[in-house]
Amino acid sequence: MENLFESNCFKTQRNLIDRLRSIGLDKYIELPQIAVMGDTSSGKSSVLSAISGIEFPSSDTLTTRCPTQIVLSEADEFSGTVCLVRFGSNISSHLTHLTNRNEITTEIARLTQVIRDEGQTISDDAIVIEVRGPEYPNLTLTDLPGIIRTVQDNEDKAMIPRVRQLVDRYLVQKRTVILAVVPANVDFHNSEILQAAEKVDPKGERTIAIITKPDAIDPGAEQSVLDLLMNKKKALRLGYHAVRCRGKQHHDDKMTIPEGLEMEHDFFHNHKVWKSVAPSYVGCERLTEKLVKVLRNIITDSLPIVLKEIMDKLLKCEDSLEQLGSGMNTALSRRLFYSSFVSAALQLMKDALQGDYANGFFAISTSDGDCDNRAKAIIRKHDTKFQQEVDSTLFEEKYVTPDEIKIGDWVETFDKDRHARICRVEAVEDKHIKCNGVMHVKELCNAIKALDLTSLKIQIVDNRGDELSIFPSYKLFCSLMREYVQKWDAPMKSLLGSYVHVCQDVFRRILRHCGDEKFSRLNEHSAMVLDQCLKTVRTETNRVIAESLRAEYRPFTMNPALYENLVKLRNEPLKRTLEGLTAKGSRDVNLDAVYAILAMNGIGAQGDDHREALELHVALKAYLEVAKKRVVDKFPMLLQEHFVCKLLDSLQNQFASISDEQLEALLRESKATQNYRQQLGSELESLKAAEKEISSMYYSGSNK
């Protein structure tokens, strides 16, 4: 009962493996199998005929040109099919249902001719023979084309490496048992198939050596072959086995397969040397039993691993396809993908310029050397720099100081408490001066500086119009103010350039972040659109700020700070100087000193030209302070309105104006990506079919 259970279990497992192979799973996962390999003259086909009961075509033109999978199953009645399975697509074609075993030879010849007619000398396509009947074992074998060293004059020399490539594809698979067929009358050490097997299976874990043609051994030379058969020379875990099958002459004499098996039985029972060998080492009948056992063991050992690999690869394949995304095969799918890309990119651009940094894209770790994508914060730093450059525009003032302090000059002196006082010099000595009867160190006294208005006086004279000298010239005021305004042109252009560079750098990173590497054309197009929009908006913004700068050439303000500045500039210096005339704690002043201070501040003794120049000087200085405060706010606001906002609008319009034809060109996947997607799709299809087969097997088993 236990043996019956084991037998049924093996049948179920073998059927599952055969089904998995039929759906093409062996292209992605190694499946347990026995592959028959050997030279063209090794007797490989005769061994297969003896095991399977199938007559293979004996014509030289119809020798094995592709893998031949033989699926033998025990059944009450004969049935079977023969078909050609394409390697790339795993599609079955030329299917024939068999009514008797004699049809198999004809079908093999027919399918071999199909391959020849297609111009294939050696093919990866497989002839699959499935037969069931009471005389068949439960065994699956894959026969490979015989290894060749030379070809005839009318044959393609490319066959030689092509066969070897095909054989190597099976050799390297760890779950493939290598059934190496070697004639007994050749040097085993130089056998190409044994050398190839040893290279991939150095410990002999999955190789069985089949020794054919024992009748061809020279009399007396049998012992070396027997030693090999007994695993005494080159040890193989699965061992060696000797068979004697029909040769060419036997085929020519029309010897049948049963007659050949009878001949083999007589040889091993009656030969003076071979009759002493244990029956388990010789004969096709025992070989079949051994192969069934080997196949059972490798399937039993491998199946749990195969099932796990199917599940693992299925998940990995689905993940890969998910990462790859859906194919852009329709206008709607392309438009949806593009809209999602543009929407995400524009939102990040708006966030970057509005200072909304909640998205993880704006996270930065200085230790990792990340790029700073917080555009608004960067722009604010440039705004601050612009403010500092404008604020550094100082009104040009020149003061004259007497080269040497003389008697009668007014100087600023300090008492021991560092309280300043202005007084007239009464006497001058080498290193001291005397003021109000007190000696002071000359180096610690400051001569009163006088504002040098010479240049301004000249410009007033050179630009004199109809206006009275008691009124400052407005035209001259505008002309002089323009010189200062023009100094802001470079900082303004530099600020615009900074806006452009910040937006360009951050937006390019946004496009890369939102884009997909596999759509390189779309990424290049998006970068080009960004550059075009930047160029267009920058040109227009340059025009706007140039006009705004020219507007500053014509002074205007409603800001009361102008009058406050004017009064302050007029009165504060005079007030501070007059306060310096008094002694500490006293309100008494020298009237002559007051007259002198008033004269230095344009009151009293100074001429009209000095007073007129001083008035213009104070007006220019007062207005410059007001204009600077306006400009440091005005131009960043202009850039926000005419560059930042217009850039976002321009990008949105340009991205939205793309046609379906353009999208088709931009979202066309590369050939490599298309092939990869197709490969993943085929693999996923096979894996899901395998999953279905596995579920079906377990479901059927649970109902039994």
C-alpha positions, 0 to 999 in steps of 0.5 A, a space after each residue: 500500500 505504501 509503495 502504491 502511495 509513493 508511486 501515485 505521489 511520484 506520478 503526480 509530481 512528475 506530471 506537475 514538472 512536465 506541465 510546468 515545462 510545457 508552459 515554458 517555466 524552464 526558461 525562468 526556473 531550472 526544472 528537474 530532468 534527465 538529459 541524454 547527451 553524447 557524440 553522434 556515434 555513441 549509440 545514443 539513439 539506440 539507447 533511447 529506442 530501447 528504453 522508450 520503445 520508439 523507433 527514431 529515424 535512421 536517415 543521416 539527413 533526419 538525425 536529431 537537430 533539436 531537443 526531443 522530449 520523451 514523456 512516457 507514462 504507464 496507462 491501460 491503453 495506448 495514446 499519445 501526441 507529437 508536436 513541435 514546441 517553439 523555444 521563444 514563445 513556447 507555442 505548440 504547433 504541428 500537433 498530431 494525435 497518435 493511434 499507434 506507436 508506429 506513427 511516432 517515427 513518421 512524425 519525428 521525421 516530419 517535424 525534423 523536416 519542418 525544422 530543416 525547411 525553415 533553414 535551421 540546421 540546429 534548433 532550440 525548438 523541441 519535439 515533444 513526444 507524449 505516449 501512454 500505455 501499459 508497457 511504458 515506464 513513468 519516465 521523462 527524458 530529453 534527448 539532445 543532438 549529438 556532439 559533432 567534431 566535423 561536418 560534411 562538405 555540404 553541411 554548415 560548419 556553424 553546426 559544431 559550436 551551435 550543438 555545443 551551445 545547446 548542450 551547454 545550456 542543459 549541462 549547466 543547470 543544477 537540476 539536470 541529471 546528465 546521462 552521458 552516453 559513451 562507447 566502450 571502444 573509445 578512450 574515456 579520458 578523452 570523451 568530450 561529453 565526460 569532460 564537459 560533464 566533469 567541468 560543470 559537475 566536478 564531484 560527479 553528483 548528477 552524472 550517469 555514464 552509459 557505456 555502449 557497444 561493449 561487444 566492440 571491446 578488443 578481447 582481453 581489454 574488458 577489465 579496464 571497462 569493468 573497473 570503470 563500470 564498478 566506479 573504481 576509476 572516476 567515481 560518479 555518485 549515480 554510477 555507470 551502466 552498460 548496455 548493448 543496443 542495436 547498431 547500424 547493421 541491425 537497423 539495416 537488417 530490420 531488427 526490432 526493438 524487442 529483438 534488440 533487447 533479447 540480443 542484449 539479454 543473451 550478450 550479458 548472460 552468455 559473454 565469458 566476461 560480462 556474464 560475471 557482472 551483476 545484473 544491476 549494472 547492465 541492460 536497458 531494462 535495469 537502466 530504465 528502472 535506475 532512471 525512474 528511481 533517479 528521476 523520482 529522487 531529483 523531483 522529490 528533492 527539487 520540487 519544494 525548492 522549485 515551488 518556493 522559487 516560483 513564488 519568489 520570482 512571481 513576487 519579484 516579477 510583479 514588483 519589477 513590472 510595477 516599478 516599470 509602470 504601465 506601457 504607454 500604448 494608448 493616447 489616453 494612457 499617455 495623456 494621463 501619465 503626462 498630466 500626472 507628471 506635469 501636475 506633480 512637477 508644477 505643484 513642487 515648483 509652486 511649493 518651492 517658490 511659495 516657501 511650502 516645504 512640507 514635501 519630503 523633496 525639500 528635506 535636506 541633510 547637509 552631511 549627505 551633501 544634498 542639494 537645497 531645493 527650498 527656492 524661496 529661502 534661497 531667493 530671500 538671501 539674494 534679496 537681502 544681498 540686493 538690499 545691502 548693495 543698494 544701501 551701500 550706495 552712499 551720497 558722495 560728500 567731500 570735506 576739507 580740513 585745514 592743513 595746519 591749525 592756526 590762531 583764530 581757527 575753531 577747533 573741537 577740544 575734549 575735557 578729561 571726561 571726553 566732553 566735546 567743546 568747540 572753541 577758538 584757538 588763542 595760541 599755537 605752540 609746538 605740540 599744544 594749542 591754547 583755547 579759552 586759557 586752557 592748553 590742549 594737546 594738538 593731536 587730540 584736537 579736531 579742526 572743524 571740517 568744512 563741506 566742500 561743495 566746489 563740484 556742486 557749485 560748478 554744476 549749478 553754474 554750468 546748468 543754470 536756467 531761468 530759476 532763481 538762485 534761491 530755488 534748487 534746480 529741479 532739472 539738475 537735481 534729476 540729473 544728479 539723482 540719475 547718476 545714483 540710480 544708474 548704480 542700481 542697474 548692475 545689482 538689479 540685473 544680478 538679482 534677476 540672474 540669481 532668480 533665474 539660476 535658482 529656478 533653473 537649478 531647482 526646477 530641473 531637479 524637480 523635473 528629474 524627481 517627478 520624471 521617469 528614467 525610462 522616458 528620456 525623451 520626455 525628460 529632455 523635452 521638459 528641460 528644454 521647455 523649462 529653458 525656453 520659458 526661462 529665456 522668454 520670461 527673463 527677456 520680458 522681466 529685463 524690459 520691465 525692470 529697465 522701465 522701472 529703473 528709468 522711472 526712478 530717473 524722475 524723482 517722485 515720492 509722497 513719503 513724508 520721510 523726505 521732509 523728515 530727512 531734509 529737516 534732519 540733515 539741515 538742522 542736526 549738524 548745526 544743533 550738534 555743533 552748537 551744543 559743543 560750544 557750551 561748557 559742561 553744565 553751562 548754557 553760556 556760549 561765545 557769540 563769535 563762535 555761534 556766528 562762525 558755526 552758522 557761517 560754516 553751515 551756510 547761514 550768514 557770512 557764506 555766499 549765495 553760491 554756497 547756500 544754493 549748493 548746500 541746499 541742493 546737497 541736502 535735498 539730494 541726500 534726503 531723497 536718496 535715502 527715501 529712494 533706496 528704501 523704495 527700491 529695495 522693496 520695489 524690485 523684488 516685488 517686480 521680480 515676484 510678479 513679472 518673473 516668478 508668477 509669469 514663469 509658473 504661468 508660462 510653464 503651465 501653458 507650455 506643458 499643456 500645449 503638447 499634442 498627442 503626436 508629440 506625447 506619442 514620440 516622447 513617451 515611446 519606450 526604448 527598444 530595450 525597455 520594450 523588450 524588458 517589459 515583454 520579457 517580464 510579461 512572458 515570465 509573469 504569464 508562465 509563473 502565474 500559469 505555474 501557480 495555477 498548475 500547482 493549485 490545481 495539483 493540490 486541489 485535486 490531491 485533496 479531493 482524492 
